[in-house]
Amino acid sequence: MTAKKNNHARTDRLITTITGWVAGIILIALAIWGISTLFELRKYEETNDAQVEEYINPITARVTGYISRINYEENQDVKKGDTLLIIDDSEYQLQQQEADAALLNAQAQVEVLQSNVTTTAKNADATQSQIAAAKAKLWKQQQEYDRYQKLYEAESATKQQLENVETALNVAKADYQTVINNYDAALSKINDIKSQKAVLAAEIERRQAMLGRNKLDVSYTIIRAPYDGKMGRRTIQEGQLIQAGQTLAFIVNQATGKWIIANFKETQVSHMHIGQTANIEIDAFPGKTFNGTIESLSPATGSRFSLLPPDNSSGNFVKIVQRIPVRIKLTSNVTETALLRAGMNATVAISKKNG
């Protein structure tokens, strides 16, 4: 009986000893972990307020119309220049034809006016020759009249003869003036036609601009990928009416790469600078570390870029630690960064040693 009690006592002491040792080891391990963690925290500035970013640009319609065909699917890879969708261009083709016809009409009017200018100029040249002939005839009649005037004064010619010569002189004067008037009228008509041509030239330029605009509208009915990328969610359907300026889709620009925006507390950024290395952990890939370097630091806190920045002058002031957005360029290889998607949450740690 006594032996059994002694065995139980030894067993209890052994269990107590082992338990004490295990507890001690656990406490020591926790202490080491705590000290190590504290040491690491002192070595790094860390934030889990970070996300993967990538250029996601909207594709907007430049004309209004009905969608006749869609050539892409959600999450599809596309190349620059690929046709994404086509808008019915029937109305825009008609407008282009109307503008083209109006331009041709204006050009035809210019050709008619040019023909009139040529004809009138020829008439003016002919009239100018008539002026010379009429002037010569007038001079001759004037000489004849002067001669008969002297003969009449010398009583060598009758008054009837003098009156006949005077009548012929007046007719020559009238003919000369008529030819002069015809020449002036021809010159005036030429000037009028030139003025009309100038007006039509301006009209042609306007028509050409309208035709160019109509051609642009026709080209805008074919919407192409602006660069290599991956299409986002599709929210439109064939036959749907869209408006100019409406966002039709989103495309992720794969040529510009990805980066991290980490929002550090204002008390953490005093030692940070461009080029400083960063360790990045992505929530979607636990245990995997990505590398990066600081590319830039925001010139203002994130709240200052909001639509309604805080106004502390209102009197309702509560001091809140502000966040400074820090842009981090990913330096890991392309194969690794290809796994990342815009919007993924990340944890970023930046060493204080190279600060």
Secondary structure, DSSP 8 states (H G I E B T S, - for coil): -HHHHHHHHHHHHHHHHHHHHHHHHHHHHHHHHHHHHHHHHHHEEEEEEEEEEE-EEEEE-SS-EEEEEE---TT-EE-TT-EEEEE--HHHHHHHHHHHHHHHHHHHHHHHHHHHHHHHHHHHHHHHHHHHHHHHHHHHHHHHHHHHHHHHHTTSS-HHHHHHHHHHHHHHHHHHHHHHHHHHHHHHHHHHHHHHHHHHHHHHHHHHHHHHHHHHHHHHTEEE-SSSEEE------TT-EE-TT-EEEEEEESSS-EEEEEEEETTT-TT--TT-EEEEEETTSTT-EEEEEEEEE-SS-GGGGSSS---GGGS-------EEEEEEEE-S-HHHHTT--TT-EEEEEEESTT-
